[in-house]
Structure formats: C-alpha cells, structure tokens
Amino acid sequence: MAGSIDVSFSGAVDTVHSGMGDVGDYSLWAITPATYTGGGVDNSPQEPDLIALNDGSAAGTQTLTFSQAVTNPVMAILSLGGPEQSVEYVFDKPFSILNYGPDAFGSGVSLSNPSGDTLAGINGSGIIQFSGTFSSINWTIPQVENLGWHAFQVAINPVPVPAAAWLFGSGLLGLLGIARRTKYGNDRLAQ
C-alpha cells in the first residue's frame, strides 16, 4: 500500500445527476473508453460515479482539495457544452488536453484550449492533465449550458509515489462535505 489521500470537492453540484453515471448496467465512462485514455493514461474510469456540475456565474468557484500534495492529476470530462454551444472551465492552473472523443451519448465534438487556462467544450468529452504538484485545483464555469449538464472524475498521484487511481464516488461524499479516503495499490496512470 503506497498511501492514502483525502480528497474533497466544493462547488455547485447538480444533485440530480451526480453519482448517477450509469445507463442500465453500463458506466457512462465505459461506453467509450478510448475517449478517456491516451497521453500516458492507460485506463478509463471504471466506476459509474461522477460529479455533475451546475454552471454559470452564479455557480461560483469549483474546488478540489487534496489532503497532501499530488502530482500530475488527470481529470476525465463528460459532455462539456451543448451540441452547438461551447461551455468553458476556467482553471487557476495550466493543463494539457490528452485526448477527446465521443461520449456515451453519441456526441463529442471537441475539447479545446482557446486561451490561457481555459478548457472549452462543444459536447466535449475526454481527459486533461495538470502538470506539477498541487494541493488544490480551482475553476469557474462562466456561462450556463442551456441543454444539459456536464461532469468529471479525477485520478491522482500521491507525492512522491508514481501511482494513481480514479476516485470513485467522491462527488457524493463531496456533497456532504466529507473527505473521501482513497487507497493506492494498483497503478492507474502510466508515467
């Protein structure tokens, strides 16, 4: 066992869709696993859990906080933006887009980095990575997505151990303000 990290999330959560990342017996992540791999990430999120977000300026700041420093965290994004509407996450940290593609809903036009630390999506699904060591990541969602919701899940590396695991169910625990303890033992992120 390499260690454990407590992770908490605060922000405007869509309580209808959070934690409900499945359709029947299928995880929304598992329907299109190739969308959530690449760039050193060798497996997609396996559990159906997700954190669905509300958006627009009234949503305020979204924050992931780690109990100890993590290195090179990866975020899986599901359905950011509408079919003809771009929605943005404006992060306080730089990131790289590792991959994007179709999502479980049969869409997935694009994820892009139009400027600075901004991620934009038009039904965008895929994975991004923050390079460096972090104790928290913050972002805002300036405009409202008119036709739906979007969601994420995160994988982290404890410092200095080079292993990572997707965090399952952290959205529901974050809703309650409870930190989730995630144990590490299986490599989830190729370095």
C-alpha positions, 0 to 999 in steps of 0.5 A, a space after each residue: 500500500 503506497 498511501 492514502 489521500 483525502 480528497 474533497 470537492 466544493 462547488 455547485 453540484 447538480 444533485 440530480 445527476 451526480 453519482 448517477 453515471 450509469 445507463 442500465 448496467 453500463 458506466 457512462 465512462 465505459 461506453 467509450 473508453 478510448 475517449 478517456 485514455 491516451 497521453 500516458 493514461 492507460 485506463 478509463 474510469 471504471 466506476 459509474 460515479 461522477 460529479 455533475 456540475 451546475 454552471 454559470 456565474 452564479 455557480 461560483 468557484 469549483 474546488 478540489 482539495 487534496 489532503 497532501 500534495 499530488 502530482 500530475 492529476 488527470 481529470 476525465 470530462 463528460 459532455 462539456 457544452 451543448 451540441 452547438 454551444 461551447 461551455 468553458 472551465 476556467 482553471 487557476 492552473 495550466 493543463 494539457 488536453 490528452 485526448 477527446 472523443 465521443 461520449 456515451 451519448 453519441 456526441 463529442 465534438 471537441 475539447 479545446 484550449 482557446 486561451 490561457 487556462 481555459 478548457 472549452 467544450 462543444 459536447 466535449 468529452 475526454 481527459 486533461 492533465 495538470 502538470 506539477 504538484 498541487 494541493 488544490 485545483 480551482 475553476 469557474 464555469 462562466 456561462 450556463 449550458 442551456 441543454 444539459 449538464 456536464 461532469 468529471 472524475 479525477 485520478 491522482 498521484 500521491 507525492 512522491 509515489 508514481 501511482 494513481 487511481 480514479 476516485 470513485 464516488 467522491 462527488 457524493 461524499 463531496 456533497 456532504 462535505 466529507 473527505 473521501 479516503 482513497 487507497 493506492 495499490 494498483 497503478 492507474 496512470 502510466 508515467 
